[in-house]
Amino acid sequence: MNRLRANRNALEARENPPGIFRTTLSYHDASMLCHFHMKRGARVPLHEHAPAQHGYVVSGHVRFLLGDGTTFEATAGTSYVFQSHERHGAEVQEDSEVLEFFVPMRPEYADN
């Protein structure tokens, strides 16, 4: 399973949960790159997954929630990582653009 090259403008974004639009840009079995457009007020519930998740906020402001009840603010230029099975979620404070890289890839995101 792989997509080695893509133009984001030629791909259809998937909305899930409401207000979170994901476009999977490239992937192979070992890794995956996704673009997210997040609308102000959108929420990603606390969850976990096996792949580690590296992120970079291109624009906007996102408050990330951690499983231990703590939070951190991420604005343009902020990078972060969630380890495998680390519980996390998000509250979008303003319209935001985020790039995320998963290791290994998430098969459920190979859908656009």
Sequence and secondary structure as in RCSB ss.txt:
>XXXX:A:sequence
MNRLRANRNALEARENPPGIFRTTLSYHDASMLCHFHMKRGARVPLHEHAPAQHGYVVSGHVRFLLGDGTTFEAT
AGTSYVFQSHERHGAEVQEDSEVLEFFVPMRPEYADN
>XXXX:A:secstr
  B    GGGS  EE STTEEEEEEEEETTEEEEEEEE TT EEEEE  SSEEEEEEEEEEEEEEETTS EEEEE
TT EEEE TT  EEEEEEEEEEEEEEEES  GGG   
